[in-house]
Amino acid sequence: MPNSAALTRSDLEALWLPFTHNRQFKAKPRLLAKASGMYYWTPDGRQVLDAVAGLWCVNAGHGRREITEAVSAQLETMDYAPPFQMAHPQAFALANELVGIAPKGLDHVFFTNSGSESVDTALKIALAYHRARGQGTRTRLIGRERGYHGVGFGGISVGGIAPNRKTWSATLVPGVDHLPHTHDLARNAFSRGLPEHGAHLADELERLVTLHDASNIAAVIVEPIAGSTGVLLPPRGYLKRLREICDKHGIILIFDEVITGFGRTGSAFAAEEFGVKPDIITLAKGLTNGCIPMGAVLVTKAIYDAFMQGPDGIELFHGYTYSAHPAACAAGLATLGIYQRDGLLTRAKSLAKHWEDAAHALRGLPNVIDIRTYGLIVGVELEPLAGKPGARGYDVFTRCFERGVLVRQTADIIAMSPPLIVEPAQIEQMFGTLAEVLRSQ
Ligand SMILES: Cc1ncc(COP(=O)(O)O)c(C=O)c1O
């Protein structure tokens, strides 16, 4: 195993790390060198419990041999196949498997390589769908404050995170509105399950329809649970209300399930968990257990058929060199096989109560101002240090890492979302370590 001590400061220079304070990181790097099951190991051999499934993606745990073997067998058989005007059997097999676990009616699949690409693909499909049906004036897109939809121009435009948008403000996709976010600490702090207050915030969509007219609106995109901005749960009734308003006005509803997909909430997809069926679902991350980059967009038959009834020729001028890459398809098929065989798509449900109780035991610790859980997700919100937003969160994140638990920090919110194979003793270790760190602030 390479030793971090062997890496000099100049070895660290060439790499520009994403979403990272590079200068701070390179002064004191945190490196991971090996992973298996629920654990990482640092280059000097220290074991770290993975409380975030890598980055919300390693849902079946690390180092699954079935996936490695499937990928390596595929690469030996056929390393690459062009996806334009050509295909390979594994691509169809994975599409069929995916449709098999998807909410009923979402029965066609377009493959991408990441969540960001899935989002931009979904937005393009929504716009092209209306146009294919002779409703080409429907061009406006609606996202939500505090939404994260990746980093493509479409994704940052419908996304609602100021630092991700401000630098490119003048070049964002035009004609985008945002619904208000649903985070209401004053009324919903320390809720168990979905928060009580806030369903009415969906009615803001009616206001936008009144302002622009439905004939100009293409789609609304939301994360069923906003993950990246700190685990914001949908208020009771909110998603149903959004669905009703979209139906009333012929607006496409897109659920971005890049984080909530593949068992995170206790059902295969949050759409199923919350009983609300969108027209399009965006996926990535857990699709291949994080092993090989891959994303997917699920659409309804009605959307697919609208394209297939158009003039002869290529129906959608969109795609990627690596759409349905054979290695990714092999990883996806092996991953879905594990999820189904080991019951991982619903395992979060059986652990959710234990998880919730362990999380709420942090209530009353210094600076904890909210705790939110659903399935195997938790967001612990901390009081920011005066004048230094994010500093407390970063401190807690680094101190948990030093004590052997990898958590995720968003500003002053600590999120955890472990692999779905997590055992109760590991849940105790995660919350126990977080509690120790919070007590010692
Ligand atoms: C909801 C959501 N959408 C899109 C993305 C972007 O995915 P990627 O980083 O694979 O491009 C993410 C990543 O965290 C996400 O959480």
The ligand as an ORCA input file, in Angstrom:
! r2SCAN-3c Opt
* xyz 0 1
  C     -29.425     14.901     -6.416
  C     -28.164     14.916     -7.207
  N     -28.217     15.148     -8.517
  C     -27.111     15.165     -9.278
  C     -25.876     14.946     -8.725
  C     -24.644     14.992     -9.571
  O     -24.105     13.748     -9.734
  P     -22.592     13.611    -10.266
  O     -21.692     14.139     -9.215
  O     -22.469     12.116    -10.507
  O     -22.517     14.376    -11.548
  C     -25.774     14.680     -7.359
  C     -24.457     14.429     -6.732
  O     -24.315     14.365     -5.549
  C     -26.948     14.688     -6.584
  O     -26.898     14.477     -5.261
*
